[in-house]
Amino acid sequence: MAELRDVHVVHRTRGGGMFDRERVYALTGADLAIAPGETVGIVGESGCGKSTLAKVLVGLQQPTSGVVSVAGHDVWSMSAAERREHIGAGVGMIFQDPSTSLNRRMPVRDILRDPLDVHGRGTRAEREARVEELMALVGLPRSVADVLPSQLSGGQRQRVSIARALALEPRLIVADEPTSALDVSVRAQILNLLLDLKERLGLAMVFVSHDIQTVKRVSDRVVTMYLGRIVEQTPAEVLPTGSRHPYTRALFSATPGLLSPIDPIPLIGPVPSATRPPSGCPFRTRCWKATEVCAESMPEPQAAASDGGSDGGSDGGSDGGQAHEFRCHHPVPAGTGDAELVALARAATPKNPGPERPATDDVEETA
Ligand SMILES: Nc1ncnc2c1ncn2[C@@H]1O[C@H](COP(=O)(O)OP(=O)(O)OP(=O)(O)O)[C@@H](O)[C@H]1O
């Protein structure tokens, strides 16, 4: 359906001085394949590259290097027009904030007809009929067809975004925090609408969210990102305790309601800056399990054994019908309980702050 192979995105930004340019390593060596009909959740702290990965998948961000394929075709080897057509027909995107992602000057009808016009779909009458169909699909009354987005409620605006994303009948929807800008009261409605449409239309979905509990609930597979790297891909059904990467375990342990009532796994210090990621494993500076080897190399992907026992090679086992893969020199032993892990991390933290921590001016605080 869609695939990233060794995708890197490096931004160039202003540094401290007038002529300084800094590199921001937003995405590093991302490998990800989305199968038809599956839902892949993306989790990780703020700034880890979730939105960048989403934008790469829908062609809004050109990778610095690597291959992005949609329906088997390398989209960045196409002409701009071919790419627009190919991605537009294959992937739809839903953004976080419909009040900024929708054209404020267009009434709903025009917003929904616009992709059909741009891609030259059908006759004028067929496009108008498709607009009506899309509105019905997302539960918008016909009475709002001629109103501007500003005259709609937040929930209705997001319904328009969803309808627009579906206009060209894509097989994959990328939803980047689709409910976080909405009132709490309508979040569940919009999420349920998305899930219902996904089922009814047989869509694949990439679901980016800070709401880890929801990601676990709606996804088949959960991708954990840290400082621009995909560090683990876990079948949702084995989360949280089935995950093997220390960062996934720590991230989930900080989510209320998922674990037994214990303190979160303690991590050391703040996230390093994406302008100067640590050598080797980017998580090593905060990991209670880090040793010298973690500073030397980023571990290759390793498949988790389906029986929860010993691990196989990179193309080996699976877990719960979904591939389970992690990149860690010192994975958490399968079956380690939450309380045991917290105790281990607490005991290890003072003794092992990790080799070669970056200088303090290399790190930025996170909220
Ligand atoms: N256009 C840009 N120019 C420079 N740096 C950028 C740009 N876009 C993103 N970044 C940086 O790239 C890194 C990844 O950003 P990204 O928005 O993908 O993270 P994220 O995980 O989606 O964050 P959040 O959860 O806060 O939305 C961050 O360090 C961010 O500051």
The ligand as a Gaussian input file, in Angstrom:
#p B3LYP/6-31G(d) Opt

LIG

0 1
 N       10.163000      22.835000       8.480000
 C       10.998000      22.533000       9.462000
 N       12.177000      23.181000       9.592000
 C       13.041000      22.857000      10.580000
 N       12.823000      21.902000      11.490000
 C       11.654000      21.236000      11.418000
 C       10.680000      21.511000      10.412000
 N        9.623000      20.673000      10.591000
 C        9.928000      19.918000      11.664000
 N       11.135000      20.256000      12.161000
 C       11.824000      19.620000      13.294000
 O       11.887000      18.247000      12.993000
 C       11.725000      17.475000      14.186000
 C       10.540000      16.554000      14.008000
 O        9.351000      17.352000      13.933000
 P        7.896000      16.723000      13.832000
 O        6.922000      17.844000      13.712000
 O        7.882000      15.705000      12.768000
 O        7.745000      16.007000      15.246000
 P        6.429000      15.434000      15.960000
 O        6.805000      14.156000      16.605000
 O        5.303000      15.404000      14.986000
 O        6.150000      16.554000      17.067000
 P        4.743000      16.936000      17.738000
 O        4.282000      15.712000      18.465000
 O        5.106000      18.043000      18.667000
 O        3.828000      17.362000      16.635000
 C       11.562000      18.478000      15.318000
 O       12.836000      18.684000      15.900000
 C       11.087000      19.714000      14.621000
 O       11.444000      20.871000      15.346000

